[in-house]
Amino acid sequence: MPKLSDITLIGGGISGLLTARLFSLAGAKVTLIDKGFIGQESSWAGGGILMPLYPWQQAEAISELVVQSVDKYAALTETVLSATGIDPEYSCSGLLMTQLSDIEKAKTWCKHYAFNYQTATTKQLQCYPQANEQALYLPDIAQVRNPRLLKALKQDLLQRGVTLIENCTIETATIKNQKITHIASNTQQFSVNQLLITSGAWTADLWKKLIGTEQPNIFPVKGEMLILATDPNTLQEMVLENNRYLIPRRDGKILCGSTVEQSGFDKTTSESAAQSLADFARELCPPLLKNAPILHHWAGIRPGTEQGIPYVDKHPTIDNLAINAGHFRNGFAMGPAAAQLVYDLVTGTKTAVNPQPYQLSATH
């Protein structure tokens, strides 16, 4: 049986990686277990925009974690780049929203949370024909190239001595005296000191297997995306319109997303979704993208909740169990603050945000 860790996490997406890193930085012996390969599910498949889509239309609890997270990324990415040599491609490329029916509400949100905003420039209005006087540009919104950040975080954890166990599906837990003492796959058993569930869309199923009590209401939501090939600097900014977006990468590739589909854990892609996304990109920016070829098309499974609010909490009756899951489309945008919140809750530290909206008993 492997040596007992101070904390064991199940789930190696952005939430698991960031949380494991906090505990490791504090000197804890950490084990991170994933049913597949680290960082290869929803976190890999997303876009890496460090901002929710239309946050003023969403629950305030989402914004509270976002504003505590986004300022941490410049230092985080610089640190892991220096440590690993892997560049997460953090870029403050700005975000243009081409038309907003609730632009005054958007401006109020920006003022409240101290986000700079501007009207669209003449160049932007020319580039995007559907942009109008209701367009809003947020110049300080950043992005990361999420597969590269995940790779860098994984390497950083390895260098810090964190134990990473891949392709290991945990099936059972042993509970004695209100504590989980062991978890096990079909072939391995692990002693547990503190257990943290960071399993994204698979959390409810895992919770049911291990705990058997009422599960957190986290459900799978498929999203399909594609990449278009262009020359570097074809687009200067990220662009959002009607919940779909374009994200320009440094090498000229332009990520286009995304669909929202209720289809369980099926990651099959469809030609109709690819065509819809390609049409969106080419109609949004016809001068530059009309003939851009599709390089790749894929799907990922997001961890949805009713309001998009994650569960970040300690279990009410199992003393050594906690959760950090259910971030829907905003795992990166909320990631650092959600990791800090669960770290503070587990260690008994004063929290930087009000923990109540993220509790297992709260409405999500």
C-alpha positions as CSV (number, residue, x, y, z in Angstrom):
1,M,0.0,0.0,0.0
2,P,1.4,3.5,-0.9
3,K,2.7,5.6,1.9
4,L,0.0,7.8,3.6
5,S,-0.2,11.4,2.2
6,D,-1.3,14.4,4.1
7,I,-4.0,15.0,1.5
8,T,-5.3,12.9,-1.4
9,L,-7.1,14.5,-4.3
10,I,-9.3,12.6,-6.9
11,G,-9.4,14.5,-10.2
12,G,-6.6,16.1,-12.1
13,G,-8.1,19.0,-14.0
14,I,-7.4,22.6,-13.4
15,S,-9.1,22.6,-10.0
16,G,-7.2,19.5,-8.8
17,L,-3.9,20.8,-10.1
18,L,-4.2,24.3,-8.5
19,T,-5.5,22.8,-5.2
20,A,-2.7,20.2,-5.0
21,R,-0.2,23.0,-5.7
22,L,-1.4,25.1,-2.8
23,F,-1.1,22.2,-0.4
24,S,2.4,21.3,-1.8
25,L,3.6,24.8,-1.4
26,A,2.5,24.7,2.3
27,G,4.7,21.6,2.8
28,A,2.1,18.9,2.7
29,K,2.7,15.5,1.2
30,V,0.2,15.3,-1.7
31,T,-1.2,12.6,-3.9
32,L,-3.3,13.4,-6.9
33,I,-5.2,10.5,-8.6
34,D,-7.0,10.7,-11.9
35,K,-9.2,8.1,-13.7
36,G,-7.4,9.0,-17.0
37,F,-4.5,11.3,-17.8
38,I,-3.9,14.4,-15.8
39,G,-5.6,17.5,-17.4
40,Q,-7.1,15.7,-20.3
41,E,-10.9,16.3,-19.8
42,S,-12.9,19.5,-19.6
43,S,-9.8,21.6,-18.6
44,W,-8.0,20.6,-21.7
45,A,-11.0,21.0,-24.0
46,G,-11.9,24.6,-23.0
47,G,-10.8,28.0,-24.2
48,G,-8.9,29.5,-21.4
49,I,-10.6,32.8,-21.3
50,L,-10.0,34.3,-17.8
51,M,-13.5,35.8,-17.6
52,P,-17.0,34.3,-17.4
53,L,-19.2,35.0,-20.4
54,Y,-21.5,37.9,-19.5
55,P,-20.8,37.7,-15.7
56,W,-23.4,40.4,-14.9
57,Q,-26.0,37.9,-16.1
58,Q,-24.8,35.2,-13.7
59,A,-24.8,34.6,-9.9
60,E,-22.7,37.1,-7.9
61,A,-20.9,34.1,-6.3
62,I,-19.2,33.4,-9.7
63,S,-17.9,37.0,-9.9
64,E,-16.6,36.8,-6.3
65,L,-14.3,33.9,-7.2
66,V,-13.3,35.4,-10.6
67,V,-12.1,38.7,-9.2
68,Q,-10.0,36.9,-6.6
69,S,-8.5,34.7,-9.4
70,V,-7.7,36.7,-12.5
71,D,-5.0,38.9,-11.0
72,K,-3.1,35.8,-9.9
73,Y,-2.5,34.4,-13.3
74,A,0.4,36.6,-14.5
75,A,2.5,35.6,-11.5
76,L,1.4,32.0,-11.6
77,T,2.2,31.5,-15.3
78,E,5.5,33.3,-14.9
79,T,6.4,31.0,-12.0
80,V,5.5,27.7,-13.7
81,L,7.3,28.9,-16.9
82,S,10.4,29.6,-15.0
83,A,10.2,26.3,-13.1
84,T,9.3,24.0,-16.1
85,G,10.3,25.8,-19.3
86,I,6.7,25.2,-20.5
87,D,5.0,28.5,-21.6
88,P,1.3,28.7,-20.7
89,E,1.0,31.6,-23.2
90,Y,-0.7,34.0,-20.8
91,S,-1.8,36.9,-22.9
92,C,-3.7,40.0,-22.0
93,S,-5.4,40.2,-25.4
94,G,-8.6,41.9,-24.3
95,L,-12.2,40.9,-25.0
96,L,-14.6,42.5,-27.4
97,M,-18.4,41.9,-27.0
98,T,-19.9,42.9,-30.3
99,Q,-23.4,43.8,-29.2
100,L,-25.0,44.0,-25.8
101,S,-28.7,44.5,-25.1
102,D,-27.8,45.2,-21.4
103,I,-24.7,47.3,-21.9
104,E,-25.5,49.6,-19.0
105,K,-25.7,46.6,-16.7
106,A,-22.4,45.4,-18.1
107,K,-20.8,48.8,-17.4
108,T,-22.2,48.8,-13.8
109,W,-20.6,45.4,-13.3
110,C,-17.3,46.6,-14.6
111,K,-17.3,49.6,-12.4
112,H,-18.2,47.6,-9.3
113,Y,-15.4,45.1,-9.9
114,A,-12.9,47.6,-11.2
115,F,-12.6,46.2,-14.8
116,N,-11.6,48.7,-17.4
117,Y,-14.0,49.1,-20.4
118,Q,-14.1,51.1,-23.6
119,T,-16.3,51.5,-26.6
120,A,-15.3,49.5,-29.7
121,T,-12.6,51.1,-31.8
122,T,-13.1,52.1,-35.4
123,K,-10.9,49.2,-36.5
124,Q,-12.9,46.7,-34.4
125,L,-16.2,48.0,-35.9
126,Q,-14.7,47.5,-39.4
127,C,-13.4,44.1,-38.6
128,Y,-16.6,42.7,-37.1
129,P,-19.6,43.9,-39.2
130,Q,-22.1,42.8,-36.5
131,A,-20.5,45.0,-33.9
132,N,-22.6,48.2,-33.2
133,E,-22.9,51.1,-30.7
134,Q,-23.8,48.5,-28.0
135,A,-20.3,46.9,-28.3
136,L,-18.0,46.9,-25.3
137,Y,-14.3,46.2,-25.2
138,L,-12.6,45.1,-22.0
139,P,-8.9,45.6,-22.7
140,D,-7.5,43.9,-19.6
141,I,-9.1,40.5,-20.0
142,A,-6.5,37.8,-20.4
143,Q,-6.3,34.2,-21.7
144,V,-4.1,31.2,-21.2
145,R,-3.5,28.4,-23.6
146,N,-5.1,25.9,-21.3
147,P,-3.4,22.6,-22.6
148,R,0.0,24.3,-22.0
149,L,-0.9,25.6,-18.6
150,L,-2.1,22.1,-17.5
151,K,1.1,20.6,-18.8
152,A,3.2,23.1,-17.0
153,L,1.3,22.7,-13.7
154,K,1.6,18.9,-14.0
155,Q,5.4,19.2,-14.5
156,D,5.6,21.7,-11.6
157,L,3.8,19.3,-9.3
158,L,6.1,16.5,-10.3
159,Q,9.2,18.6,-9.6
160,R,7.7,19.5,-6.2
161,G,7.4,15.9,-5.3
162,V,3.7,15.5,-5.6
163,T,2.6,11.9,-6.3
164,L,0.6,11.7,-9.5
165,I,-1.3,8.5,-10.3
166,E,-3.0,8.3,-13.7
167,N,-5.4,5.8,-15.2
168,C,-6.7,4.8,-11.7
169,T,-10.5,4.8,-11.2
170,I,-11.4,4.9,-7.6
171,E,-14.4,2.6,-6.9
172,T,-14.8,2.3,-3.1
173,A,-14.2,4.1,0.2
174,T,-13.9,2.7,3.7
175,I,-15.6,5.0,6.3
176,K,-15.0,4.5,10.1
177,N,-15.9,6.9,12.9
178,Q,-17.0,9.7,10.5
179,K,-13.7,9.5,8.6
180,I,-12.6,8.0,5.3
181,T,-9.7,5.6,6.1
182,H,-9.1,4.1,2.7
183,I,-10.1,4.4,-1.0
184,A,-9.5,1.8,-3.6
185,S,-9.6,1.0,-7.3
186,N,-10.0,-2.5,-8.6
187,T,-6.2,-3.0,-8.2
188,Q,-4.9,-0.5,-5.6
189,Q,-5.8,0.6,-2.1
190,F,-4.8,4.0,-0.6
191,S,-4.8,5.0,3.0
192,V,-6.4,8.5,3.5
193,N,-5.7,11.3,5.9
194,Q,-7.6,14.1,4.1
195,L,-9.6,13.4,0.9
196,L,-10.6,16.1,-1.6
197,I,-12.9,15.5,-4.5
198,T,-11.9,17.6,-7.6
199,S,-13.5,15.3,-10.2
200,G,-15.4,17.8,-12.4
201,A,-18.4,16.4,-14.2
202,W,-17.7,12.9,-12.7
203,T,-18.1,14.1,-9.2
204,A,-21.7,13.1,-8.6
205,D,-21.1,9.6,-9.8
206,L,-17.9,9.3,-7.7
207,W,-19.6,10.7,-4.6
208,K,-22.4,8.2,-4.9
209,K,-19.9,5.3,-5.2
210,L,-17.8,6.4,-2.3
211,I,-20.2,8.1,0.1
212,G,-23.6,6.7,-0.8
213,T,-25.4,9.8,0.5
214,E,-27.1,12.6,-1.5
215,Q,-24.8,13.7,-4.2
216,P,-23.9,17.3,-5.2
217,N,-26.0,18.3,-8.2
218,I,-23.2,18.3,-10.8
219,F,-24.0,17.0,-14.2
220,P,-22.2,16.6,-17.6
221,V,-22.6,19.3,-20.3
222,K,-20.9,18.7,-23.6
223,G,-19.2,21.5,-25.5
224,E,-17.9,21.2,-29.0
225,M,-15.1,23.5,-30.3
226,L,-12.8,23.9,-33.3
227,I,-9.6,25.6,-34.4
228,L,-9.2,27.6,-37.5
229,A,-5.8,28.2,-39.2
230,T,-4.7,31.7,-39.9
231,D,-1.5,33.7,-39.9
232,P,-0.2,35.1,-36.5
233,N,-1.9,38.4,-35.5
234,T,-4.9,37.9,-37.8
235,L,-7.1,38.8,-34.8
236,Q,-5.8,41.0,-32.0
237,E,-8.5,40.4,-29.4
238,M,-10.9,37.7,-28.2
239,V,-14.4,38.3,-29.5
240,L,-17.7,37.3,-27.8
241,E,-21.1,37.3,-29.4
242,N,-24.2,35.4,-28.2
243,N,-22.3,33.0,-26.0
244,R,-19.9,32.0,-28.8
245,Y,-16.4,33.3,-29.0
246,L,-13.1,33.5,-30.9
247,I,-9.8,33.2,-29.1
248,P,-6.6,34.1,-31.1
249,R,-3.5,32.2,-30.1
250,R,0.0,33.4,-30.6
251,D,0.8,31.1,-33.5
252,G,-2.2,32.3,-35.5
253,K,-4.6,29.5,-34.6
254,I,-8.0,30.7,-33.7
255,L,-10.1,28.7,-31.3
256,C,-13.9,28.9,-31.9
257,G,-16.4,27.8,-29.3
258,S,-18.7,26.5,-28.1
259,T,-21.8,24.5,-28.1
260,V,-23.8,23.6,-25.0
261,E,-25.3,20.2,-25.2
262,Q,-27.1,17.9,-22.7
263,S,-25.8,14.5,-23.9
264,G,-24.4,12.8,-20.8
265,F,-20.8,11.8,-21.1
266,D,-20.8,11.3,-24.8
267,K,-18.0,13.2,-26.4
268,T,-18.9,12.4,-30.0
269,T,-18.6,15.4,-32.3
270,S,-21.1,16.2,-35.0
271,E,-20.7,17.7,-38.4
272,S,-23.6,20.1,-37.8
273,A,-21.9,21.5,-34.7
274,A,-18.6,22.0,-36.7
275,Q,-20.5,23.7,-39.5
276,S,-22.4,26.0,-37.1
277,L,-19.2,27.0,-35.3
278,A,-17.3,27.6,-38.6
279,D,-20.3,29.7,-39.9
280,F,-20.3,31.7,-36.7
281,A,-16.6,32.5,-37.1
282,R,-16.7,33.4,-40.7
283,E,-19.8,35.6,-40.4
284,L,-18.4,37.4,-37.4
285,C,-15.2,38.3,-39.1
286,P,-15.6,37.7,-42.9
287,P,-12.6,39.9,-44.1
288,L,-10.1,37.7,-42.2
289,L,-11.8,34.3,-41.6
290,K,-13.9,33.7,-44.7
291,N,-11.5,31.1,-46.1
292,A,-9.8,30.0,-42.9
293,P,-9.6,26.1,-42.9
294,I,-10.7,24.0,-39.9
295,L,-7.7,22.3,-38.3
296,H,-9.3,20.3,-35.5
297,H,-12.8,19.7,-34.0
298,W,-13.4,18.2,-30.6
299,A,-15.7,17.9,-27.6
300,G,-15.3,18.1,-23.8
301,I,-17.5,17.5,-20.9
302,R,-18.1,20.4,-18.5
303,P,-19.2,20.0,-14.9
304,G,-22.5,21.8,-14.9
305,T,-24.5,23.1,-11.9
306,E,-27.9,24.8,-11.9
307,Q,-26.5,28.3,-11.6
308,G,-22.9,27.6,-12.6
309,I,-21.8,28.0,-8.9
310,P,-19.2,25.4,-7.8
311,Y,-19.3,23.3,-4.7
312,V,-16.4,24.3,-2.5
313,D,-16.9,22.9,1.0
314,K,-16.1,20.4,3.7
315,H,-18.5,17.5,4.2
316,P,-20.9,18.2,7.1
317,T,-20.5,14.8,8.7
318,I,-17.4,13.1,7.2
319,D,-14.6,15.0,9.0
320,N,-11.8,14.5,6.4
321,L,-13.8,14.9,3.2
322,A,-14.0,18.1,1.1
323,I,-15.0,19.1,-2.4
324,N,-13.9,21.6,-5.1
325,A,-16.0,20.8,-8.2
326,G,-18.8,22.1,-10.5
327,H,-17.2,25.1,-12.1
328,F,-19.1,24.7,-15.4
329,R,-17.4,26.9,-18.1
330,N,-15.3,28.8,-15.6
331,G,-12.8,26.4,-14.1
332,F,-9.9,28.6,-15.1
333,A,-11.5,31.9,-14.4
334,M,-12.5,30.8,-10.9
335,G,-9.7,28.3,-10.3
336,P,-7.1,30.0,-8.1
337,A,-9.7,31.5,-5.7
338,A,-11.7,28.2,-5.5
339,A,-8.5,26.3,-4.7
340,Q,-7.6,28.9,-2.1
341,L,-11.1,28.7,-0.5
342,V,-11.0,24.9,-0.2
343,Y,-7.4,25.1,1.2
344,D,-8.5,27.6,3.8
345,L,-11.6,25.5,4.8
346,V,-9.5,22.4,5.2
347,T,-6.7,24.1,7.1
348,G,-9.1,26.2,9.3
349,T,-7.7,29.5,7.9
350,K,-9.9,32.6,7.5
351,T,-11.3,32.7,4.0
352,A,-11.0,35.6,1.6
353,V,-14.5,35.2,0.3
354,N,-17.8,34.3,2.0
355,P,-17.9,30.5,1.8
356,Q,-21.7,30.2,2.2
357,P,-22.7,30.3,-1.5
358,Y,-20.4,27.4,-2.3
359,Q,-21.5,25.1,0.5
360,L,-23.0,21.7,-0.2
361,S,-26.3,22.8,1.3
362,A,-26.5,26.0,-0.8
363,T,-28.5,26.5,-4.0
364,H,-26.2,26.1,-7.0
